[in-house]
Amino acid sequence: MPKKMRRLFAVVLAAMFVGNQYFMLHDSCAVLEGTLFPYGNLPLEVSYTLKIPRLLKIWNPLTLCSRINFSTYCILGTSNPAKRLLFSGNKLGKIKRLKNGMFSVFVSLEPGRNVFTFRQPATEDGDLPEETSVVIYSGEDVPATEIFANEPSDESSDEPDKKDSLPNCRGWPNSQVLIRVKQLGISYTGAPDGSCVEAMISGKTVQLERDGASFRAIVDLSDVIGNKRCKSLGNITYKIVYGDESLEVKSPGSIFYAEPGVGSVVARFQLFSGILKSAPGNFDAVAIGSPKAGVVVDISPFQEPVETEFQNKYLSVLNMGQECYVSKDAVVFVAQKMPQICILSDLKFKKEEKTEKFGFTSSVGGPFCFGNWDLDAGILEFKLPGAQWEDGNRVRGVASELVKKVETVNDADGSRVRFYLTDVEAVWGYDINYPNKDKVVLSLKKKPKLGSPEKPLKEFVVVIDPGHGGSDPGASRSPGPYNEAVLNLATARVLQAYFSSLGATVLLTRNGEEDPRVRILSLDRLALMAQDVDLFISVHANSTLPSKDLSEVFGMECFFFHPQSKKIAETIYKFCSRYCGQKGRRTEEAVYTVILPTGCPAILFETGFMTNLKEYGKMCTEIWKRNFAMATCDAILSVLGYNTSGAAAVDVHEDGESVASSDSANSANESSE
């Protein structure tokens, strides 16, 4: 059978199969048969289809990529699907191209300079041929600009774009830093060659010098610190002058100095923080808590300059003999003495509509407290290192729906509050609050209740976090023009529309592409969790190294940390994989800052691989986004016990737009046409 006939036959069969068995198309929207809730076609204010350009362009590698020493490389790009794609190079690979024109080619690299040329010839309509080349240097002896793509445009220039480059510059420190030395090394990255960069800290100004990709200087702070044993130095303000333009940037984090040997420097939490009970350098660390604003902990000796990635992000914390590690982003430093013992008393119970609260009094401000689940035993336990309960202090006659018994226990190194749960699945999450200096409140969140059949999530509050954004684009390696931040936001907006259709209150951590100088911090995202939230979903897209054949790496992933998040993570993962017709790679426990808060179930979802042609093409379509949104909402309804009688099992086939084969020519001989 001729090649064109085989392709036509395959397309007809696929269309019959998809149309009859799985979903039907209506007004460019996918309507799944057998979903738990009759969503229909929700009116969206704008289209969330991200269009793939029909032009010949290489999107990976990008201009000014970092050094590579790979022996293989996967090149990604777009083309005009109506025209042949010709390819030549040092060592030829096989081109894979979809019907929308996106393509990938996996090539072998020789040491030194490798040139790969892509060409689309003129058609009978009289349009001009298109051609672009990629030069990839591999090995040790490579120039400063190792990888670049020739743009098919006469407007390209080797001169740096001042307006684009200046706002993306970043200055150290990115988080709160405790130092015990008076000579401080500072660095600033992203300023173009030819810039003049200076820094000011505590009124002292210093000129920075170019050092590789950064501007650096050593600042002697002796005269600023003087005879102080502890001193807050605040933020660093950088001034960048480039030509006739100037820009001032303040470091997101600040610096606190403590004289060596001073151990009673106190860190006070600003908001949430993941606490790691692990040795530095162990990236399989276990997070054991996420206290809120008000808790006070003692900082153990911590010496700059730091040498490991772990120490760049965390401070060693010693609180009443309990050693752990705390994220620098979540603390401020103050000079005060830490009390040696803490007496706990007056444990009381209060029932509210969505929570049950257990409050107690502390003899000193903000004792550190963290929770721990034992699902098999049906116990939720809170540990308070260095604190002791008064003798005989117990809660009696608690009229609780969630707890059948409460115990307070004193140990040699601290104390505990132990809740024996009536039903572990009835406890949706827990929270720790410090309403004032001598109070601690432990809140157990009840499992949300369904509303009316028309608005089953009427009392439900969900935070949707479109990962990255602003000056943080996320992953940018893809076959098309949209980076991860753009994909995440488009997906989150459709997800917002579907949750809203169920009656839920939806909060987005960002709702647009903010000023590129705005750095979106984890703390900004977590600030929304201070509200009475029932679910947190962080939406991301995955990527992998270009040294692999990117067409072979694909699939969805879902991450959680706390046990109460596991069931929801597994259910959403299962529904999304089926509704979207994608392979599921894994559901896994992980330590990510945004999923550490304990007040409600929290997941981080990797919707697919941007580096994979099929998955990137799917994630750009409105149909895929609607399927993903329906799957997520249906998963939540299922966990909450929505009546699913009569709902058929859903098993969605791959989007027909993403399975086309290529008729690309890939030989050196054909490229000479």
Order of alpha helices (4+ residues) and beta strands (2+ residues): alpha-beta-beta-beta-beta-beta-beta-beta-beta-beta-beta-alpha-beta-beta-beta-beta-beta-beta-alpha-beta-beta-beta-beta-beta-alpha-beta-beta-beta-beta-beta-beta-beta-beta-beta-beta-beta-beta-beta-alpha-beta-alpha-beta-beta-alpha-beta-beta-alpha-alpha
